[in-house]
């Protein structure tokens, strides 16, 4: 009931009753209150409790109205929090939130731990922030960089990582920012950044991040070095430095693959020098050295290396030379 209407009709009723009684009984009555005699018309004594009831009812309504206001405020606050929770879930960055009401606490127990994958990005929703979240994901997944200010992402968030990759595609130099903050972005993202960085940076700068290299990135570096327009100037000491700093675990087959990759990059003497240096620090590199000798058809030196090896070592290369001595020339690649 509206307060103005309630007040109007209450006073109308009280006034009507008071006037009716006064018109019938004009006598007065004296009543002592705390020893003080108070004389009023009988009609006044009758309507006085009605006034007290009116004010008591006002207090009652005000009290429960205020309780309702506080409860509504809690629901409104929790609704805003649950919307934020859904926003986070769409961007796959769930975070724990505090809810004041049990109903929203029950919902939040799910949304605060959920990742939401949308089947459609265009939907009708009065909450613009949720439509914005869907648009963010849509743009990022189709390769656009989006600046998101509403949320702080964890380094492992897939949306965040994809967005960083999109930014590096649009702005390759940003890869340098990621590399300088590897502790913040994580090793996987830094390796992706390094693959972008090597496409434009000088070798002196690339070597600053030698510890991040893996085999795939090293092989990509070789392909870039083959591009004459790129003019990378990658020498064998750079390769050795990267291998030592990155501590890449190299198998015998990896050294053979390395020997194949550097064929187009270096002169024969440089190729041999590379593996002579490598085998001094890792005996598994010997296989790459022998492969290089055979590839360069330096048969006598290859024989010397094989004769000084253990009986059960390099059996494939020994078989290759035996067949060659018998006049049967097979491609070296069949034996590696």
C-alpha positions as CSV (number, residue, x, y, z in Angstrom):
1,X,0.0,0.0,0.0
2,X,1.2,3.5,-0.9
3,X,2.2,5.5,2.2
4,X,0.3,8.6,1.1
5,X,-2.9,6.6,0.5
6,X,-2.5,4.8,3.8
7,X,-2.1,8.0,5.7
8,X,-5.0,9.8,3.9
9,X,-7.5,7.0,4.5
10,X,-6.2,6.4,8.1
11,X,-6.7,10.0,9.0
12,X,-10.1,10.0,7.2
13,X,-11.2,7.0,9.2
14,X,-9.9,8.4,12.5
15,X,-11.5,11.8,11.8
16,X,-14.8,10.3,10.8
17,X,-15.0,8.2,14.0
18,X,-13.9,11.1,16.2
19,X,-16.5,13.4,14.7
20,X,-19.2,10.8,15.0
21,X,-18.5,10.1,18.6
22,X,-18.1,13.8,19.5
23,X,-21.5,14.5,17.8
24,X,-23.1,11.9,20.0
25,X,-21.1,12.4,23.3
26,X,-19.8,15.8,24.1
27,X,-18.8,14.9,27.6
28,X,-15.2,15.0,28.8
29,X,-13.2,12.5,30.8
30,X,-10.2,13.0,33.0
31,X,-7.4,10.4,33.1
32,X,-4.3,10.6,35.2
33,X,-1.0,9.9,33.4
34,X,1.9,9.5,35.9
35,X,-0.2,11.4,38.5
36,X,-1.0,14.2,36.1
37,X,-4.7,14.7,35.4
38,X,-5.4,15.0,31.7
39,X,-9.0,16.1,30.7
40,X,-10.1,15.5,27.0
41,X,-13.3,14.9,25.2
42,X,-14.4,11.2,25.2
43,X,-14.1,11.3,21.4
44,X,-10.4,12.3,21.8
45,X,-9.7,9.4,24.2
46,X,-11.2,7.0,21.7
47,X,-9.3,8.2,18.6
48,X,-6.0,8.5,20.5
49,X,-5.3,4.7,20.5
50,X,-6.1,4.8,16.8
51,X,-3.4,7.4,16.3
52,X,-0.9,5.3,18.3
53,X,-1.8,2.2,16.2
54,X,-1.3,4.3,13.0
55,X,2.2,5.3,14.0
56,X,3.0,1.8,15.2
57,X,1.9,0.5,11.8
58,X,4.1,3.1,10.1
59,X,7.1,1.9,12.1
60,X,6.2,-1.7,11.3
61,X,6.0,-1.0,7.5
62,X,9.2,1.1,7.6
63,X,11.1,-1.7,9.3
64,X,10.1,-4.4,6.8
65,X,10.5,-2.0,3.9
66,X,14.1,-1.4,5.0
67,X,14.7,-5.1,5.4
68,X,13.3,-5.6,1.9
69,X,15.6,-2.8,0.6
70,X,18.7,-4.5,2.1
71,X,17.7,-7.9,0.7
72,X,17.1,-6.4,-2.7
73,X,20.4,-4.7,-2.6
74,X,22.1,-8.0,-1.8
75,X,20.4,-9.6,-4.7
76,X,21.3,-6.8,-7.1
77,X,25.0,-7.0,-5.9
78,X,25.0,-10.8,-6.3
79,X,23.4,-10.5,-9.8
80,X,26.2,-8.2,-10.9
81,X,28.8,-10.6,-9.4
82,X,27.2,-13.6,-11.2
83,X,27.3,-11.7,-14.5
84,X,31.0,-11.0,-13.9
85,X,31.5,-14.7,-13.1
86,X,29.9,-15.7,-16.4
87,X,32.0,-13.1,-18.2
88,X,35.1,-14.7,-16.7
89,X,33.9,-18.2,-17.7
90,X,33.3,-17.2,-21.3
91,X,36.9,-15.9,-21.4
92,X,38.0,-19.2,-19.6
93,X,39.4,-17.4,-16.6
94,X,37.2,-18.5,-13.7
95,X,37.8,-16.7,-10.4
96,X,36.3,-17.2,-7.0
97,X,33.7,-14.6,-6.0
98,X,31.9,-13.7,-2.8
99,X,28.1,-13.9,-2.7
100,X,25.8,-12.6,0.0
101,X,22.8,-14.7,-0.8
102,X,22.5,-18.5,-0.7
103,X,20.7,-18.6,-4.1
104,X,23.5,-16.9,-6.0
105,X,26.1,-18.7,-3.9
106,X,24.7,-22.0,-5.3
107,X,25.0,-20.7,-8.8
108,X,28.4,-19.2,-8.2
109,X,29.7,-22.5,-7.0
110,X,29.4,-23.7,-10.6
111,X,30.2,-20.6,-12.7
112,X,33.2,-19.7,-10.6
113,X,34.8,-23.0,-11.6
114,X,33.6,-23.2,-15.2
115,X,34.9,-22.6,-18.7
116,X,32.1,-21.7,-21.1
117,X,32.5,-22.7,-24.8
118,X,29.9,-20.9,-26.9
119,X,28.3,-22.6,-29.9
120,X,27.1,-19.3,-31.2
121,X,28.6,-15.8,-30.6
122,X,25.5,-13.8,-31.5
123,X,22.8,-14.1,-28.9
124,X,20.1,-11.8,-27.4
125,X,21.2,-10.7,-23.9
126,X,20.5,-7.5,-22.0
127,X,23.9,-7.7,-20.4
128,X,26.3,-5.9,-22.8
129,X,29.3,-7.2,-21.0
130,X,28.4,-10.8,-21.8
131,X,27.9,-9.9,-25.5
132,X,31.3,-8.2,-25.3
133,X,32.9,-11.3,-23.9
134,X,31.5,-13.4,-26.7
135,X,32.7,-10.9,-29.3
136,X,36.2,-10.9,-27.7
137,X,36.4,-14.7,-28.1
138,X,35.0,-14.6,-31.7
139,X,37.6,-12.0,-32.8
140,X,40.5,-13.7,-31.1
141,X,39.6,-17.1,-32.5
142,X,39.5,-15.7,-36.0
143,X,43.0,-14.2,-35.6
144,X,42.5,-10.7,-34.5
145,X,44.3,-9.1,-31.5
146,X,41.9,-7.7,-29.0
147,X,42.8,-5.4,-26.1
148,X,40.9,-6.7,-23.0
149,X,40.9,-4.3,-20.0
150,X,38.2,-5.9,-17.9
151,X,40.2,-8.9,-16.8
152,X,43.7,-9.9,-15.8
153,X,44.6,-13.3,-17.4
154,X,46.7,-16.0,-16.1
155,X,49.7,-16.9,-18.4
156,X,48.3,-20.3,-19.2
157,X,44.8,-19.1,-20.3
158,X,44.3,-20.4,-23.9
159,X,42.3,-17.2,-24.9
160,X,45.1,-15.1,-23.6
161,X,47.8,-17.1,-25.3
162,X,45.9,-17.0,-28.6
163,X,45.5,-13.3,-28.3
164,X,49.3,-12.9,-27.8
165,X,49.9,-15.0,-30.9
166,X,47.5,-12.7,-32.8
167,X,49.3,-9.6,-31.6
168,X,52.7,-11.0,-32.6
169,X,51.3,-11.8,-36.1
170,X,50.1,-8.2,-36.4
171,X,53.1,-6.7,-34.6
172,X,56.1,-9.1,-34.8
173,X,58.3,-6.8,-32.6
174,X,56.0,-7.5,-29.7
175,X,57.7,-10.9,-29.5
176,X,60.7,-9.1,-28.0
177,X,58.5,-7.8,-25.1
178,X,57.4,-11.4,-24.4
179,X,60.9,-12.7,-24.5
180,X,62.1,-10.1,-22.0
181,X,59.4,-11.2,-19.6
182,X,59.6,-15.0,-19.9
183,X,59.0,-15.5,-16.1
184,X,55.7,-13.7,-16.6
185,X,54.5,-15.4,-19.9
186,X,55.9,-18.9,-19.4
187,X,58.3,-21.0,-21.5
188,X,55.8,-22.2,-24.0
189,X,54.7,-18.7,-25.0
190,X,58.3,-17.6,-25.0
191,X,59.2,-20.3,-27.5
192,X,56.4,-19.2,-29.7
193,X,57.6,-15.6,-29.4
194,X,61.2,-16.8,-30.3
195,X,60.0,-18.3,-33.5
196,X,58.6,-14.9,-34.5
197,X,61.6,-13.0,-33.2
198,X,64.1,-15.0,-35.3
199,X,62.3,-14.0,-38.4
200,X,63.5,-10.4,-38.2
201,X,66.1,-10.0,-35.4
202,X,69.9,-10.0,-35.8
203,X,71.8,-13.1,-34.6
204,X,73.5,-11.1,-31.8
205,X,70.0,-10.4,-30.4
206,X,68.7,-13.9,-31.0
207,X,71.6,-15.4,-29.0
208,X,70.4,-13.4,-26.0
209,X,67.6,-16.0,-25.8
210,X,69.6,-19.1,-26.6
211,X,68.4,-20.8,-23.4
212,X,64.9,-20.8,-24.8
213,X,65.7,-22.7,-28.0
214,X,64.4,-26.2,-28.7
215,X,65.2,-28.4,-31.8
216,X,62.3,-27.1,-33.8
217,X,63.2,-23.5,-33.3
218,X,66.9,-24.2,-34.2
219,X,65.8,-26.0,-37.4
220,X,63.6,-23.0,-38.3
221,X,66.6,-20.7,-37.7
222,X,68.5,-22.8,-40.3
223,X,65.7,-22.3,-42.8
224,X,65.7,-18.5,-42.2
225,X,69.5,-18.5,-42.6
226,X,69.1,-20.0,-46.1
227,X,67.2,-16.9,-47.2
228,X,69.8,-14.6,-48.8
229,X,67.6,-11.6,-48.5
230,X,67.4,-12.1,-44.8
231,X,71.2,-12.0,-44.5
232,X,71.2,-13.6,-41.0
233,X,75.0,-14.3,-40.9
234,X,74.6,-17.5,-38.8
235,X,78.1,-19.0,-38.2
236,X,79.0,-22.3,-36.7
237,X,80.1,-20.8,-33.4
238,X,76.6,-19.4,-33.1
239,X,75.1,-22.9,-33.5
240,X,77.5,-24.3,-30.9
241,X,76.6,-21.5,-28.5
242,X,72.9,-22.1,-28.9
243,X,73.2,-25.8,-28.4
244,X,75.3,-25.3,-25.2
245,X,73.1,-22.6,-23.7
246,X,69.8,-24.3,-24.5
247,X,71.1,-27.7,-23.3
248,X,69.0,-29.4,-26.0
249,X,69.1,-33.1,-25.6
250,X,70.5,-34.4,-28.9
251,X,70.5,-38.0,-30.0
252,X,72.6,-39.6,-32.7
253,X,69.7,-39.2,-35.1
254,X,69.4,-35.6,-34.1
255,X,73.1,-35.0,-35.0
256,X,72.5,-36.6,-38.4
257,X,69.5,-34.4,-39.0
258,X,71.7,-31.4,-37.9
259,X,74.3,-32.5,-40.5
260,X,71.7,-32.5,-43.2
261,X,70.3,-29.1,-42.2
262,X,73.7,-27.3,-42.5
263,X,74.6,-28.7,-45.9
264,X,73.2,-25.7,-47.7
265,X,74.6,-23.2,-45.2
266,X,78.3,-23.8,-45.0
267,X,81.3,-24.8,-47.0
268,X,82.7,-28.3,-46.5
269,X,85.5,-27.2,-44.1
270,X,82.9,-25.3,-42.0
271,X,80.7,-28.3,-41.8
272,X,83.5,-30.5,-40.7
273,X,84.7,-27.9,-38.2
274,X,81.2,-27.7,-36.7
275,X,81.1,-31.4,-35.9
276,X,84.7,-31.6,-34.8
277,X,83.8,-29.0,-32.1
278,X,80.6,-30.7,-31.2
279,X,82.0,-34.2,-30.8
280,X,84.6,-32.8,-28.3
281,X,81.7,-32.0,-26.0
282,X,79.3,-34.8,-26.9
283,X,80.5,-38.1,-28.2
284,X,77.1,-38.7,-29.9
285,X,78.0,-35.9,-32.4
286,X,80.6,-38.4,-33.9
287,X,77.9,-39.8,-36.0
288,X,77.2,-36.4,-37.6
289,X,80.9,-36.0,-38.3
290,X,81.1,-39.4,-40.0
291,X,78.0,-38.7,-42.0
292,X,79.5,-35.4,-43.1
293,X,82.7,-37.1,-44.2
294,X,80.8,-39.7,-46.3
295,X,78.5,-37.0,-47.7
296,X,81.5,-35.1,-48.9
297,X,83.0,-38.4,-50.2
298,X,86.0,-38.1,-47.9
299,X,86.2,-41.8,-47.8
300,X,89.7,-42.2,-46.4
301,X,89.0,-40.0,-43.4
302,X,85.7,-41.7,-42.8
303,X,87.5,-45.1,-42.8
304,X,90.0,-43.8,-40.2
305,X,87.1,-42.7,-38.0
306,X,85.3,-46.0,-38.3
307,X,88.4,-48.1,-37.7
308,X,89.0,-46.3,-34.5
309,X,85.4,-46.9,-33.3
310,X,84.0,-49.8,-31.3
311,X,83.1,-53.0,-33.2
312,X,79.4,-52.6,-32.7
313,X,79.4,-48.8,-33.4
314,X,78.3,-47.1,-36.7
315,X,77.4,-50.5,-38.3
316,X,75.3,-48.7,-40.9
317,X,78.2,-46.6,-42.1
318,X,80.5,-49.6,-42.1
319,X,78.0,-51.5,-44.2
320,X,77.8,-48.5,-46.6
321,X,81.6,-48.5,-47.1
322,X,81.8,-52.2,-47.6
323,X,79.2,-52.1,-50.3
324,X,80.9,-49.2,-51.9
325,X,84.2,-51.1,-52.0
326,X,82.3,-54.0,-53.7
327,X,81.3,-51.5,-56.4
328,X,77.7,-51.2,-55.2
329,X,76.9,-47.6,-54.9
330,X,73.8,-46.8,-52.8
331,X,72.6,-43.4,-51.6
332,X,74.0,-42.6,-48.2
333,X,70.5,-41.6,-47.1
334,X,69.4,-45.2,-47.1
335,X,71.8,-45.9,-44.3
336,X,70.8,-43.2,-41.9
